Amino acid sequence: MLQFGGKCHSECIPTERALELERLRSAYFEAMEGFNALEHALQRGYVTLSA
């Protein structure tokens, strides 16, 4: 993903690429929120994981 900025130097990133980055950024933050919620639930003992 960081290749986008390196290839364009001082030029603008194409809209298509910017929208893809926005989608990926949103998915990343959703995953982080889910992980944090799971970690909180595990620490409180609300849920357990079994192998």
PyMOL Python script that loads the backbone (N, CA, C, O; Angstrom):
from pymol import cmd

cmd.read_pdbstr("""\
ATOM      1  N   MET A   1       0.808  -1.188   0.000  1.00  0.00           N
ATOM      2  CA  MET A   1       0.000   0.000   0.000  1.00  0.00           C
ATOM      3  C   MET A   1       0.860   1.263   0.000  1.00  0.00           C
ATOM      4  O   MET A   1       0.487   2.275  -0.594  1.00  0.00           O
ATOM      5  N   LEU A   2       1.995   1.199   0.660  1.00  0.00           N
ATOM      6  CA  LEU A   2       2.856   2.382   0.696  1.00  0.00           C
ATOM      7  C   LEU A   2       3.484   2.664  -0.661  1.00  0.00           C
ATOM      8  O   LEU A   2       4.030   3.747  -0.872  1.00  0.00           O
ATOM      9  N   GLN A   3       3.416   1.728  -1.567  1.00  0.00           N
ATOM     10  CA  GLN A   3       3.953   1.930  -2.907  1.00  0.00           C
ATOM     11  C   GLN A   3       3.210   3.031  -3.633  1.00  0.00           C
ATOM     12  O   GLN A   3       3.788   3.701  -4.489  1.00  0.00           O
ATOM     13  N   PHE A   4       1.940   3.235  -3.314  1.00  0.00           N
ATOM     14  CA  PHE A   4       1.162   4.265  -4.002  1.00  0.00           C
ATOM     15  C   PHE A   4       1.824   5.625  -3.873  1.00  0.00           C
ATOM     16  O   PHE A   4       1.985   6.339  -4.862  1.00  0.00           O
ATOM     17  N   GLY A   5       2.206   5.983  -2.660  1.00  0.00           N
ATOM     18  CA  GLY A   5       2.828   7.282  -2.429  1.00  0.00           C
ATOM     19  C   GLY A   5       4.204   7.368  -3.038  1.00  0.00           C
ATOM     20  O   GLY A   5       4.580   8.417  -3.560  1.00  0.00           O
ATOM     21  N   GLY A   6       4.968   6.291  -2.986  1.00  0.00           N
ATOM     22  CA  GLY A   6       6.316   6.301  -3.528  1.00  0.00           C
ATOM     23  C   GLY A   6       6.351   6.445  -5.031  1.00  0.00           C
ATOM     24  O   GLY A   6       7.269   7.064  -5.568  1.00  0.00           O
ATOM     25  N   LYS A   7       5.381   5.892  -5.718  1.00  0.00           N
ATOM     26  CA  LYS A   7       5.348   5.945  -7.175  1.00  0.00           C
ATOM     27  C   LYS A   7       4.903   7.296  -7.705  1.00  0.00           C
ATOM     28  O   LYS A   7       5.306   7.695  -8.797  1.00  0.00           O
ATOM     29  N   CYS A   8       4.084   8.002  -6.951  1.00  0.00           N
ATOM     30  CA  CYS A   8       3.521   9.239  -7.484  1.00  0.00           C
ATOM     31  C   CYS A   8       4.348  10.468  -7.127  1.00  0.00           C
ATOM     32  O   CYS A   8       4.126  11.540  -7.691  1.00  0.00           O
ATOM     33  N   HIS A   9       5.294  10.336  -6.203  1.00  0.00           N
ATOM     34  CA  HIS A   9       6.153  11.446  -5.770  1.00  0.00           C
ATOM     35  C   HIS A   9       5.297  12.622  -5.327  1.00  0.00           C
ATOM     36  O   HIS A   9       4.623  12.534  -4.300  1.00  0.00           O
ATOM     37  N   SER A  10       5.306  13.711  -6.070  1.00  0.00           N
ATOM     38  CA  SER A  10       4.538  14.882  -5.636  1.00  0.00           C
ATOM     39  C   SER A  10       3.173  14.951  -6.318  1.00  0.00           C
ATOM     40  O   SER A  10       2.402  15.875  -6.062  1.00  0.00           O
ATOM     41  N   GLU A  11       2.872  13.994  -7.171  1.00  0.00           N
ATOM     42  CA  GLU A  11       1.587  13.983  -7.859  1.00  0.00           C
ATOM     43  C   GLU A  11       0.494  13.460  -6.924  1.00  0.00           C
ATOM     44  O   GLU A  11       0.782  12.821  -5.912  1.00  0.00           O
ATOM     45  N   CYS A  12      -0.726  13.733  -7.267  1.00  0.00           N
ATOM     46  CA  CYS A  12      -1.862  13.250  -6.471  1.00  0.00           C
ATOM     47  C   CYS A  12      -2.075  11.760  -6.702  1.00  0.00           C
ATOM     48  O   CYS A  12      -1.805  11.242  -7.785  1.00  0.00           O
ATOM     49  N   ILE A  13      -2.556  11.091  -5.686  1.00  0.00           N
ATOM     50  CA  ILE A  13      -2.921   9.683  -5.803  1.00  0.00           C
ATOM     51  C   ILE A  13      -4.252   9.617  -6.553  1.00  0.00           C
ATOM     52  O   ILE A  13      -5.171  10.373  -6.238  1.00  0.00           O
ATOM     53  N   PRO A  14      -4.368   8.733  -7.532  1.00  0.00           N
ATOM     54  CA  PRO A  14      -5.634   8.618  -8.273  1.00  0.00           C
ATOM     55  C   PRO A  14      -6.800   8.299  -7.325  1.00  0.00           C
ATOM     56  O   PRO A  14      -6.622   7.622  -6.312  1.00  0.00           O
ATOM     57  N   THR A  15      -7.961   8.783  -7.661  1.00  0.00           N
ATOM     58  CA  THR A  15      -9.155   8.581  -6.841  1.00  0.00           C
ATOM     59  C   THR A  15      -9.409   7.110  -6.570  1.00  0.00           C
ATOM     60  O   THR A  15      -9.769   6.736  -5.453  1.00  0.00           O
ATOM     61  N   GLU A  16      -9.226   6.275  -7.581  1.00  0.00           N
ATOM     62  CA  GLU A  16      -9.444   4.833  -7.423  1.00  0.00           C
ATOM     63  C   GLU A  16      -8.548   4.264  -6.327  1.00  0.00           C
ATOM     64  O   GLU A  16      -8.996   3.459  -5.511  1.00  0.00           O
ATOM     65  N   ARG A  17      -7.306   4.674  -6.308  1.00  0.00           N
ATOM     66  CA  ARG A  17      -6.360   4.192  -5.293  1.00  0.00           C
ATOM     67  C   ARG A  17      -6.720   4.734  -3.917  1.00  0.00           C
ATOM     68  O   ARG A  17      -6.637   4.013  -2.923  1.00  0.00           O
ATOM     69  N   ALA A  18      -7.116   5.985  -3.855  1.00  0.00           N
ATOM     70  CA  ALA A  18      -7.493   6.594  -2.581  1.00  0.00           C
ATOM     71  C   ALA A  18      -8.704   5.888  -1.978  1.00  0.00           C
ATOM     72  O   ALA A  18      -8.760   5.670  -0.768  1.00  0.00           O
ATOM     73  N   LEU A  19      -9.666   5.535  -2.817  1.00  0.00           N
ATOM     74  CA  LEU A  19     -10.844   4.832  -2.329  1.00  0.00           C
ATOM     75  C   LEU A  19     -10.474   3.438  -1.834  1.00  0.00           C
ATOM     76  O   LEU A  19     -11.039   2.963  -0.849  1.00  0.00           O
ATOM     77  N   GLU A  20      -9.530   2.780  -2.506  1.00  0.00           N
ATOM     78  CA  GLU A  20      -9.075   1.469  -2.055  1.00  0.00           C
ATOM     79  C   GLU A  20      -8.370   1.590  -0.706  1.00  0.00           C
ATOM     80  O   GLU A  20      -8.577   0.759   0.178  1.00  0.00           O
ATOM     81  N   LEU A  21      -7.546   2.612  -0.544  1.00  0.00           N
ATOM     82  CA  LEU A  21      -6.879   2.827   0.738  1.00  0.00           C
ATOM     83  C   LEU A  21      -7.886   3.115   1.847  1.00  0.00           C
ATOM     84  O   LEU A  21      -7.728   2.646   2.974  1.00  0.00           O
ATOM     85  N   GLU A  22      -8.912   3.882   1.526  1.00  0.00           N
ATOM     86  CA  GLU A  22      -9.951   4.182   2.510  1.00  0.00           C
ATOM     87  C   GLU A  22     -10.660   2.908   2.954  1.00  0.00           C
ATOM     88  O   GLU A  22     -10.926   2.722   4.142  1.00  0.00           O
ATOM     89  N   ARG A  23     -10.966   2.032   2.000  1.00  0.00           N
ATOM     90  CA  ARG A  23     -11.637   0.769   2.300  1.00  0.00           C
ATOM     91  C   ARG A  23     -10.758  -0.105   3.188  1.00  0.00           C
ATOM     92  O   ARG A  23     -11.235  -0.691   4.159  1.00  0.00           O
ATOM     93  N   LEU A  24      -9.475  -0.187   2.851  1.00  0.00           N
ATOM     94  CA  LEU A  24      -8.557  -1.003   3.639  1.00  0.00           C
ATOM     95  C   LEU A  24      -8.335  -0.417   5.031  1.00  0.00           C
ATOM     96  O   LEU A  24      -8.236  -1.159   6.008  1.00  0.00           O
ATOM     97  N   ARG A  25      -8.259   0.885   5.124  1.00  0.00           N
ATOM     98  CA  ARG A  25      -8.082   1.550   6.425  1.00  0.00           C
ATOM     99  C   ARG A  25      -9.296   1.290   7.310  1.00  0.00           C
ATOM    100  O   ARG A  25      -9.155   1.018   8.502  1.00  0.00           O
ATOM    101  N   SER A  26     -10.475   1.375   6.728  1.00  0.00           N
ATOM    102  CA  SER A  26     -11.699   1.126   7.476  1.00  0.00           C
ATOM    103  C   SER A  26     -11.729  -0.321   7.981  1.00  0.00           C
ATOM    104  O   SER A  26     -12.084  -0.570   9.133  1.00  0.00           O
ATOM    105  N   ALA A  27     -11.360  -1.263   7.124  1.00  0.00           N
ATOM    106  CA  ALA A  27     -11.339  -2.671   7.524  1.00  0.00           C
ATOM    107  C   ALA A  27     -10.327  -2.904   8.634  1.00  0.00           C
ATOM    108  O   ALA A  27     -10.580  -3.681   9.554  1.00  0.00           O
ATOM    109  N   TYR A  28      -9.185  -2.236   8.555  1.00  0.00           N
ATOM    110  CA  TYR A  28      -8.155  -2.370   9.587  1.00  0.00           C
ATOM    111  C   TYR A  28      -8.685  -1.897  10.938  1.00  0.00           C
ATOM    112  O   TYR A  28      -8.522  -2.583  11.948  1.00  0.00           O
ATOM    113  N   PHE A  29      -9.317  -0.730  10.955  1.00  0.00           N
ATOM    114  CA  PHE A  29      -9.818  -0.200  12.221  1.00  0.00           C
ATOM    115  C   PHE A  29     -10.976  -1.038  12.775  1.00  0.00           C
ATOM    116  O   PHE A  29     -11.101  -1.185  13.990  1.00  0.00           O
ATOM    117  N   GLU A  30     -11.814  -1.582  11.906  1.00  0.00           N
ATOM    118  CA  GLU A  30     -12.874  -2.481  12.368  1.00  0.00           C
ATOM    119  C   GLU A  30     -12.274  -3.727  13.006  1.00  0.00           C
ATOM    120  O   GLU A  30     -12.755  -4.194  14.039  1.00  0.00           O
ATOM    121  N   ALA A  31     -11.227  -4.262  12.393  1.00  0.00           N
ATOM    122  CA  ALA A  31     -10.562  -5.442  12.950  1.00  0.00           C
ATOM    123  C   ALA A  31      -9.930  -5.128  14.296  1.00  0.00           C
ATOM    124  O   ALA A  31     -10.002  -5.938  15.220  1.00  0.00           O
ATOM    125  N   MET A  32      -9.315  -3.969  14.412  1.00  0.00           N
ATOM    126  CA  MET A  32      -8.701  -3.571  15.680  1.00  0.00           C
ATOM    127  C   MET A  32      -9.752  -3.410  16.778  1.00  0.00           C
ATOM    128  O   MET A  32      -9.526  -3.823  17.916  1.00  0.00           O
ATOM    129  N   GLU A  33     -10.885  -2.821  16.449  1.00  0.00           N
ATOM    130  CA  GLU A  33     -11.958  -2.671  17.432  1.00  0.00           C
ATOM    131  C   GLU A  33     -12.475  -4.037  17.874  1.00  0.00           C
ATOM    132  O   GLU A  33     -12.730  -4.255  19.059  1.00  0.00           O
ATOM    133  N   GLY A  34     -12.628  -4.951  16.923  1.00  0.00           N
ATOM    134  CA  GLY A  34     -13.081  -6.294  17.258  1.00  0.00           C
ATOM    135  C   GLY A  34     -12.081  -7.026  18.141  1.00  0.00           C
ATOM    136  O   GLY A  34     -12.470  -7.705  19.092  1.00  0.00           O
ATOM    137  N   PHE A  35     -10.804  -6.893  17.833  1.00  0.00           N
ATOM    138  CA  PHE A  35      -9.771  -7.524  18.642  1.00  0.00           C
ATOM    139  C   PHE A  35      -9.771  -6.952  20.053  1.00  0.00           C
ATOM    140  O   PHE A  35      -9.673  -7.698  21.027  1.00  0.00           O
ATOM    141  N   ASN A  36      -9.881  -5.640  20.166  1.00  0.00           N
ATOM    142  CA  ASN A  36      -9.901  -5.014  21.486  1.00  0.00           C
ATOM    143  C   ASN A  36     -11.112  -5.469  22.303  1.00  0.00           C
ATOM    144  O   ASN A  36     -11.001  -5.696  23.507  1.00  0.00           O
ATOM    145  N   ALA A  37     -12.261  -5.602  21.651  1.00  0.00           N
ATOM    146  CA  ALA A  37     -13.462  -6.075  22.349  1.00  0.00           C
ATOM    147  C   ALA A  37     -13.287  -7.522  22.809  1.00  0.00           C
ATOM    148  O   ALA A  37     -13.678  -7.877  23.921  1.00  0.00           O
ATOM    149  N   LEU A  38     -12.702  -8.350  21.951  1.00  0.00           N
ATOM    150  CA  LEU A  38     -12.460  -9.741  22.325  1.00  0.00           C
ATOM    151  C   LEU A  38     -11.468  -9.834  23.478  1.00  0.00           C
ATOM    152  O   LEU A  38     -11.667 -10.601  24.420  1.00  0.00           O
ATOM    153  N   GLU A  39     -10.410  -9.055  23.395  1.00  0.00           N
ATOM    154  CA  GLU A  39      -9.409  -9.053  24.465  1.00  0.00           C
ATOM    155  C   GLU A  39     -10.035  -8.621  25.797  1.00  0.00           C
ATOM    156  O   GLU A  39      -9.751  -9.213  26.838  1.00  0.00           O
ATOM    157  N   HIS A  40     -10.871  -7.609  25.760  1.00  0.00           N
ATOM    158  CA  HIS A  40     -11.562  -7.130  26.957  1.00  0.00           C
ATOM    159  C   HIS A  40     -12.456  -8.235  27.539  1.00  0.00           C
ATOM    160  O   HIS A  40     -12.449  -8.482  28.745  1.00  0.00           O
ATOM    161  N   ALA A  41     -13.220  -8.891  26.665  1.00  0.00           N
ATOM    162  CA  ALA A  41     -14.112  -9.959  27.120  1.00  0.00           C
ATOM    163  C   ALA A  41     -13.328 -11.122  27.717  1.00  0.00           C
ATOM    164  O   ALA A  41     -13.753 -11.708  28.712  1.00  0.00           O
ATOM    165  N   LEU A  42     -12.193 -11.461  27.121  1.00  0.00           N
ATOM    166  CA  LEU A  42     -11.357 -12.529  27.657  1.00  0.00           C
ATOM    167  C   LEU A  42     -10.798 -12.161  29.032  1.00  0.00           C
ATOM    168  O   LEU A  42     -10.798 -12.981  29.951  1.00  0.00           O
ATOM    169  N   GLN A  43     -10.327 -10.931  29.162  1.00  0.00           N
ATOM    170  CA  GLN A  43      -9.755 -10.480  30.440  1.00  0.00           C
ATOM    171  C   GLN A  43     -10.803 -10.470  31.543  1.00  0.00           C
ATOM    172  O   GLN A  43     -10.488 -10.763  32.696  1.00  0.00           O
ATOM    173  N   ARG A  44     -12.030 -10.142  31.208  1.00  0.00           N
ATOM    174  CA  ARG A  44     -13.110 -10.098  32.198  1.00  0.00           C
ATOM    175  C   ARG A  44     -13.714 -11.466  32.473  1.00  0.00           C
ATOM    176  O   ARG A  44     -14.490 -11.629  33.415  1.00  0.00           O
ATOM    177  N   GLY A  45     -13.360 -12.441  31.657  1.00  0.00           N
ATOM    178  CA  GLY A  45     -13.897 -13.781  31.845  1.00  0.00           C
ATOM    179  C   GLY A  45     -15.268 -13.986  31.239  1.00  0.00           C
ATOM    180  O   GLY A  45     -15.938 -14.972  31.548  1.00  0.00           O
ATOM    181  N   TYR A  46     -15.700 -13.074  30.381  1.00  0.00           N
ATOM    182  CA  TYR A  46     -17.025 -13.206  29.752  1.00  0.00           C
ATOM    183  C   TYR A  46     -17.036 -14.350  28.743  1.00  0.00           C
ATOM    184  O   TYR A  46     -18.069 -14.984  28.528  1.00  0.00           O
ATOM    185  N   VAL A  47     -15.892 -14.611  28.128  1.00  0.00           N
ATOM    186  CA  VAL A  47     -15.772 -15.692  27.152  1.00  0.00           C
ATOM    187  C   VAL A  47     -14.453 -16.420  27.397  1.00  0.00           C
ATOM    188  O   VAL A  47     -13.540 -15.878  28.020  1.00  0.00           O
ATOM    189  N   THR A  48     -14.364 -17.635  26.908  1.00  0.00           N
ATOM    190  CA  THR A  48     -13.125 -18.399  26.988  1.00  0.00           C
ATOM    191  C   THR A  48     -12.825 -18.980  25.613  1.00  0.00           C
ATOM    192  O   THR A  48     -13.732 -19.219  24.815  1.00  0.00           O
ATOM    193  N   LEU A  49     -11.573 -19.198  25.355  1.00  0.00           N
ATOM    194  CA  LEU A  49     -11.154 -19.836  24.104  1.00  0.00           C
ATOM    195  C   LEU A  49     -10.673 -21.234  24.424  1.00  0.00           C
ATOM    196  O   LEU A  49      -9.970 -21.450  25.411  1.00  0.00           O
ATOM    197  N   SER A  50     -11.048 -22.168  23.598  1.00  0.00           N
ATOM    198  CA  SER A  50     -10.579 -23.543  23.792  1.00  0.00           C
ATOM    199  C   SER A  50      -9.937 -24.017  22.491  1.00  0.00           C
ATOM    200  O   SER A  50     -10.314 -23.608  21.393  1.00  0.00           O
ATOM    201  N   ALA A  51      -8.964 -24.886  22.660  1.00  0.00           N
ATOM    202  CA  ALA A  51      -8.236 -25.393  21.485  1.00  0.00           C
ATOM    203  C   ALA A  51      -8.918 -26.586  20.892  1.00  0.00           C
ATOM    204  O   ALA A  51      -8.443 -27.139  19.900  1.00  0.00           O
TER     205      ALA A  51
END
""", "prot")
cmd.dss("prot")
cmd.show_as("cartoon", "prot")
cmd.util.cbc("prot")
cmd.orient("prot")
